[in-house]
Amino acid sequence: MKVHTALGPGLLESAYQECLFFELKSTGFLVEKEKPLPLIYQDVKLDCGYRLDLLVNGKIIIEVKSVDALADIHLAQVLTYLKLTGNRFGLLINFNVVRLKDGIKRVVNGY
């Protein structure tokens, strides 16, 4: 079995999410993976299938993508999660890029 020590573009989002989860946890962050996010409507908690890819220290939402290019809908997704949780900061990370720094977008609720 061949073990890859570095991940490049082309893997599924779930693989990148799992590796990022592992790296963040191993450096001491409190990380929740696939955290359910209910919607409250008229005082009723509705489970409409929202799930946060990663929630770091209860404050930072990370949405993992592996797409050709980030689209406005991806940004809207993170902003929706930030508004529903009341959190202020998120990261939208697209791993399908040559240089990872080109795939990271900081998202701030309220700006």
C-alpha positions in Angstrom: 0.0 0.0 0.0 1.4 3.4 -1.0 1.0 6.2 1.6 0.8 9.7 0.3 2.6 12.3 2.5 1.3 15.3 0.6 -2.1 15.9 -1.0 -2.5 17.6 -4.3 -5.5 18.7 -6.3 -8.1 16.2 -7.4 -9.2 14.4 -4.3 -12.7 14.4 -2.9 -13.7 17.2 -0.4 -14.2 14.5 2.3 -10.5 13.5 2.0 -9.3 17.1 2.4 -11.8 17.7 5.3 -10.6 14.6 7.1 -6.9 15.6 6.8 -7.6 19.2 7.8 -9.6 17.9 10.8 -6.7 15.7 11.8 -4.1 18.5 11.4 -6.1 21.0 13.4 -6.8 18.5 16.2 -3.2 17.4 16.4 -2.1 21.0 16.9 -4.4 21.4 19.9 -7.5 23.0 18.4 -11.0 22.0 19.5 -12.5 20.9 16.2 -16.0 19.6 15.5 -16.6 17.8 12.2 -19.9 17.6 10.2 -21.6 19.6 13.0 -25.4 19.7 12.5 -26.8 23.2 12.2 -30.6 23.4 12.8 -32.8 26.2 11.5 -35.1 27.9 14.0 -38.4 28.9 12.4 -41.3 30.3 14.4 -39.7 28.9 17.6 -39.5 25.4 16.1 -36.1 23.7 15.5 -36.1 22.3 12.0 -33.4 19.9 10.8 -33.0 21.0 7.2 -29.7 19.2 6.6 -27.2 22.0 7.2 -23.9 20.7 8.4 -20.7 22.6 9.1 -17.7 21.0 7.6 -15.5 22.1 10.5 -16.1 24.3 13.5 -12.9 25.4 15.2 -12.9 26.4 18.9 -16.6 27.0 18.6 -15.9 30.2 16.7 -14.5 29.7 13.2 -16.4 27.9 10.5 -14.4 26.2 7.8 -16.1 25.1 4.6 -14.0 22.7 2.4 -14.3 22.6 -1.3 -12.6 20.9 -4.2 -13.9 22.7 -7.3 -12.5 24.3 -10.4 -13.3 27.7 -9.0 -15.1 29.2 -6.0 -18.5 30.6 -6.9 -20.8 33.2 -5.2 -23.0 30.3 -4.0 -20.0 29.0 -1.9 -19.6 32.4 -0.3 -23.3 32.6 0.3 -23.2 29.2 2.0 -20.5 30.3 4.5 -22.3 33.6 5.2 -25.5 31.6 5.9 -23.7 29.4 8.3 -22.2 32.4 10.0 -25.6 34.1 10.4 -27.3 31.0 11.7 -24.7 30.4 14.3 -24.1 34.0 15.2 -20.4 33.5 14.6 -18.3 36.2 12.9 -15.5 34.4 11.1 -15.2 31.7 8.5 -12.8 30.3 6.0 -13.8 29.0 2.6 -11.0 26.7 1.4 -10.8 25.3 -2.1 -8.2 22.5 -2.3 -8.4 22.1 -6.1 -5.7 24.7 -6.7 -2.0 24.6 -7.5 -1.0 26.8 -4.5 -3.3 26.4 -1.4 -3.0 30.0 -0.5 -4.8 30.9 -3.7 -7.8 28.7 -2.6 -8.3 30.3 0.8 -11.0 33.0 1.2 -11.6 34.7 4.6 -15.3 35.4 5.2 -16.5 37.9 7.9 -20.1 38.2 9.0 -21.2 41.8 9.2 -18.7 43.2 6.6 
